[in-house]
């Protein structure tokens, strides 16, 4: 259960918070990676989160990388942006049967586009896995460090790329605007995959006014999946 006065998880038998300073330190150190996973899972840049939360990009970056301790005045606006509870942002990840802990989350993008995301990894780690159900949306190129791998489950996925030379973290642009021209366009069908360096300006979503369902693997720069076996 959670103590409403402190927001900390407490033991149901003793009413005391489990662990001590070491436990608290472990919880706080996990918040930064969890915030980064929430942001990237929603396809947002630090600049976008900064505009929506009122926090500076430098503060957001320091919190995500663990160089600044996450305080309540920082977490509350971020919880509103990511549409999650403070418990989900701060509490240690749950363990046990992962089928029980899956929590679909609906969110609305900057152009009122609606989507559902299901985090499939319940812990902050090197690789995060998400299931996306994406509704119609306006193309908006973004670029950021990392490694992306997409697998289409249902529907048709439209994948756009801009000029790699213009890819910089925090820069973004709408299709045909701000000098971010589309230089490559692909349409993927169920069973097809795509992997790419997200530093290349990119966007993905459904074709037209339809919906697309896909798996999205996201990892740190230079740490993509390694194929150990491939048989026909």
C-alpha positions in Angstrom: 0.0 0.0 0.0 1.1 3.7 -0.3 1.2 6.1 2.6 -0.9 9.1 1.5 1.2 11.4 3.7 4.6 10.6 2.2 3.8 8.9 -1.1 6.1 6.0 -0.2 5.2 2.4 -0.4 4.8 0.9 3.1 4.7 -2.6 4.4 1.1 -3.7 5.1 1.9 -5.4 8.3 4.2 -2.9 10.0 3.2 0.4 8.4 6.8 1.3 7.9 8.6 2.1 4.7 10.7 -0.9 3.5 14.4 -0.5 3.7 16.3 2.5 4.8 18.7 5.1 3.2 20.1 2.5 0.8 16.6 1.7 -0.5 15.7 5.4 -0.9 18.9 6.0 -2.8 18.1 3.1 -5.1 14.6 4.4 -5.7 15.8 7.9 -6.5 18.6 6.7 -8.8 16.0 4.8 -10.9 13.8 7.8 -11.4 16.0 9.5 -14.1 16.1 6.4 -16.4 12.4 5.9 -15.9 11.7 9.6 -16.9 13.9 9.2 -20.0 12.0 6.0 -21.0 8.6 7.8 -20.5 9.7 10.7 -22.7 11.2 8.6 -25.4 8.3 6.2 -25.3 6.0 9.1 -26.1 8.3 10.4 -28.9 9.0 13.7 -27.2 12.2 15.7 -27.2 13.6 17.5 -24.1 12.5 20.8 -25.6 8.9 19.6 -26.0 8.8 18.4 -22.5 10.3 21.7 -21.3 7.6 23.7 -23.1 4.8 21.6 -21.6 6.1 21.3 -18.1 7.7 24.8 -17.7 11.0 23.2 -16.8 14.3 24.1 -18.6 16.0 21.6 -20.9 19.1 21.7 -18.8 17.2 20.7 -15.6 15.4 17.9 -17.4 18.7 16.6 -18.8 20.3 16.6 -15.4 17.4 14.8 -13.8 17.3 12.1 -16.5 21.1 11.5 -16.2 21.0 11.4 -12.4 23.1 14.6 -12.0 20.1 16.2 -10.1 17.9 14.7 -7.5 14.2 14.5 -8.6 12.2 16.7 -6.2 8.4 16.9 -5.9 8.3 20.3 -7.6 10.0 18.7 -10.6 8.0 15.4 -10.6 4.5 16.9 -10.4 4.6 18.8 -13.7 6.3 15.8 -15.4 3.6 13.5 -14.1 1.0 15.8 -15.8 3.0 15.8 -19.1 3.4 12.0 -19.2 -0.1 11.3 -17.7 1.2 9.0 -15.0 0.9 9.0 -11.3 3.7 9.9 -8.9 3.7 6.3 -7.7 4.5 5.1 -11.2 7.3 7.6 -11.6 8.9 7.0 -8.2 8.0 3.6 -6.8 10.4 0.7 -7.6 9.2 -1.3 -10.6 6.9 -4.2 -9.7 8.1 -7.7 -10.1 6.3 -11.0 -10.7 4.2 -12.1 -13.6 4.6 -9.4 -16.3 1.2 -10.1 -17.7 -0.4 -8.8 -14.5 1.6 -5.5 -14.5 1.0 -4.3 -18.0 -0.6 -0.9 -17.9 -1.8 0.6 -21.2 -1.6 4.4 -21.2 -3.6 6.7 -23.6 -2.1 10.0 -24.5 -2.8 12.9 -26.8 0.0 14.5 -28.9 0.6 18.2 -29.8 -1.7 17.9 -32.8 -4.5 16.2 -30.8 -3.4 12.9 -32.2 -4.4 10.0 -29.9 -2.4 6.9 -29.2 -2.1 4.1 -26.7 1.3 2.8 -25.4 1.9 -0.3 -23.4 5.4 -0.5 -21.7 6.5 -4.1 -21.9 9.6 -3.7 -19.8 8.7 -2.9 -16.2 12.1 -1.7 -15.2 14.6 1.0 -16.4 17.2 -0.8 -18.5 19.4 -0.5 -21.5 16.6 -1.5 -23.9 13.0 -0.5 -23.5 10.2 -2.3 -25.3 6.8 -0.7 -26.0 3.6 -1.7 -27.9 2.1 1.2 -29.7 -1.4 1.7 -31.1 -1.1 4.9 -33.1 -4.0 6.9 -34.5 -4.0 9.4 -37.3 -1.3 12.1 -36.7 0.4 15.0 -38.4 4.0 14.1 -39.6 6.5 15.8 -37.3 10.2 15.0 -37.8 12.3 14.5 -34.6 15.9 13.4 -34.0 17.5 12.1 -30.8 20.3 9.7 -29.7 19.5 6.0 -29.4 18.7 2.9 -31.5 15.2 2.1 -32.8 13.7 -1.2 -34.1 10.0 -1.4 -35.2 7.9 -4.4 -36.0 4.4 -3.9 -37.5 1.7 -6.1 -35.9 -1.4 -4.7 -37.7 -2.3 -2.0 -40.1 0.2 -0.1 -42.4 3.0 2.0 -40.9 4.3 5.1 -42.7 7.9 5.8 -42.0 9.5 9.1 -43.0 13.1 10.2 -42.9 14.7 13.6 -43.3 18.3 14.7 -44.2 20.7 13.0 -41.8 22.9 16.0 -41.9 20.2 18.1 -40.1 19.7 15.6 -37.3 20.4 17.2 -33.9 19.0 16.4 -30.5 16.1 18.7 -29.7 15.5 19.8 -33.2 12.2 19.1 -34.9 10.0 20.2 -37.8 6.7 19.6 -39.5 6.6 18.0 -42.9 7.7 20.5 -45.5 8.5 23.1 -43.0 11.5 24.6 -41.1 13.9 23.1 -43.7 13.2 19.6 -42.6 12.3 18.1 -46.0 11.3 14.4 -46.4 14.0 12.6 -48.3 12.8 9.0 -47.9 9.3 7.4 -47.3 8.5 3.8 -46.6 5.3 1.9 -46.0 5.6 -1.2 -43.9 3.0 -4.0 -43.6 2.3 -6.5 -40.8 5.3 -8.8 -40.3 7.8 -6.2 -41.7 10.5 -4.5 -39.6 12.6 -1.4 -39.7 15.7 -0.5 -37.7 17.4 2.9 -37.9 19.5 5.5 -36.0 17.1 8.0 -34.5 19.7 10.7 -34.9 18.4 10.8 -38.5 15.3 13.0 -38.5 12.3 10.6 -38.6 8.6 10.2 -38.0 6.3 7.1 -38.0 2.6 6.7 -37.9 -0.4 5.1 -39.6 -1.2 5.5 -43.3 -4.0 8.1 -43.8 -6.8 8.1 -41.3 -6.2 4.5 -40.1 -4.6 3.0 -37.0 -1.4 1.0 -36.8 -0.2 -1.4 -34.1 3.5 -2.1 -33.7 6.3 -3.2 -31.3 9.0 -0.6 -30.6 12.4 -1.5 -29.2 14.5 1.5 -28.1 18.0 1.4 -26.7 21.1 3.6 -26.1 23.2 4.8 -29.0 25.3 1.9 -30.4 23.6 -0.8 -28.5 21.2 -2.4 -31.0 20.1 -6.0 -31.1 22.8 -8.6 -32.0 21.7 -11.5 -34.2 23.2 -14.7 -33.0 21.1 -17.1 -35.2 19.2 -16.7 -38.5 17.7 -19.7 -40.2 15.3 -19.8 -43.1 
